[in-house]
Each structure stands twice: as structure tokens, then as C-alpha cells.
């Protein structure tokens, strides 16, 4: 059986040691375990080895946890990639913004069937 790989499409790093982020919200923890990825990969797409992308938007709470996450888009539509990205959002952790207002982050997650 082929293994499955999920890649996060991320561009920014995290400033180590900072208590808050001056740039909005920085990553502290990404979903990294293969088990987390496999549980989130939509079953129908996984069976057919179809790749896709789910995009979610979340508000970053003062403790760095995502809240009020919503699906922004998924491609291809109708296979559950948006829902898969939403499931993975529970594992996200951010360094919250230094300003008093919570930040909102948009996270595209690419699901790729691996070799």
C-alpha cells in the first residue's frame, strides 16, 4: 500500500523565544505526525489517491490556539479537503500577536498521496 503525505504550504517561520508575535501570529506548532495527517486526509480522495488543497481561516486566541475556524475553499471541490484542513486546524498553535486584537490567519493545506 502506498503511504500518504500531507504538506503544509507555509512561508513564514517563528521567532524563537518571543512571547508574542509582532507580525500578527507566528507558528509554534504545525500538525506533524503521520497519524494526524492520515486521519484528516479525506477517505474518498485517499482511496482514489487524489491530491487536493483545503484552505481554512482561524482567529488566533490569546493562548495561541485557533478559534472560529472556517473553510475558505477546497480544490477539487466535493472531496472533503476543506473538512480535512479544518480537522488539522485543531493541532495548530501560534504565538499570538503582541497587539491586543486577536489575529486571523489563513492556512492552505496541501494533501498529497505519497509513494
C-alpha positions in Angstrom: 0.0 0.0 0.0 1.2 3.5 -0.8 2.0 5.8 2.0 0.3 9.2 2.2 2.0 12.5 2.8 0.4 15.8 3.6 2.4 19.0 3.1 1.6 22.3 4.6 2.1 25.3 2.4 3.8 27.8 4.7 6.1 30.6 4.1 6.9 32.2 7.5 8.9 31.0 10.4 8.6 31.6 14.1 10.8 33.9 16.2 12.2 31.6 18.9 11.8 32.8 22.4 9.4 35.7 21.8 6.3 35.7 24.0 4.1 37.3 21.3 4.4 38.0 17.6 5.0 41.5 16.2 4.0 40.3 12.7 0.4 39.2 13.6 0.7 35.5 14.6 3.7 33.1 14.1 3.7 29.3 14.1 4.6 27.5 17.3 3.3 24.0 16.3 2.3 22.5 13.0 0.5 19.2 12.7 3.4 16.9 12.2 2.5 13.3 12.9 1.7 11.0 10.1 -1.3 9.8 12.1 -2.8 13.3 12.3 -2.4 13.7 8.5 -3.9 10.3 7.7 -7.0 11.0 10.0 -7.5 14.3 8.2 -7.0 13.1 4.6 -10.5 12.7 3.1 -11.3 9.0 2.8 -12.8 9.1 -0.7 -9.8 11.1 -2.0 -7.3 8.8 -0.2 -8.8 5.7 -1.7 -8.5 7.2 -5.2 -5.1 8.7 -4.5 -6.4 12.2 -5.4 -4.3 15.2 -4.2 -6.0 18.4 -3.1 -5.9 21.6 -1.1 -8.1 22.8 1.7 -7.9 26.4 2.9 -9.0 27.4 6.4 -9.2 30.8 8.2 -8.9 30.9 12.0 -8.8 33.5 14.7 -5.8 33.2 17.0 -6.8 33.3 20.6 -4.6 34.9 23.3 -3.3 31.5 24.3 -2.2 30.7 20.7 -5.0 28.2 19.9 -7.1 28.6 16.8 -10.7 29.6 17.2 -13.7 30.1 15.0 -12.0 28.3 12.1 -13.9 28.2 8.8 -13.3 26.6 5.4 -12.4 29.2 2.8 -12.0 26.9 -0.2 -11.1 23.4 -1.3 -9.8 22.0 -4.6 -11.0 19.8 -6.1 -14.4 20.6 -4.7 -16.6 18.0 -3.1 -14.0 15.5 -1.9 -13.6 16.8 1.6 -10.3 18.6 1.5 -11.8 21.7 3.3 -13.1 19.5 6.1 -9.7 17.7 6.3 -7.9 21.1 6.7 -10.5 22.1 9.4 -9.7 18.9 11.3 -6.0 19.6 11.2 -6.6 23.2 12.5 -7.2 21.7 15.9 -3.5 20.9 16.1 -2.2 24.3 15.1 -0.6 26.5 17.7 0.5 30.1 17.1 2.4 32.8 19.0 -0.4 35.3 19.4 0.0 38.9 18.2 1.5 41.4 20.6 -1.3 43.9 19.9 -4.5 43.5 21.9 -6.6 42.4 19.0 -6.6 38.7 18.0 -5.1 38.0 14.6 -6.8 36.0 11.9 -4.7 33.5 9.9 -5.4 31.8 6.6 -3.8 28.4 6.2 -3.7 26.5 2.9 -3.0 22.7 3.4 -2.0 20.6 0.5 -2.9 16.9 0.7 -0.6 14.7 -1.5 -0.8 10.9 -1.9 2.8 9.7 -1.4 4.8 6.9 -2.7 
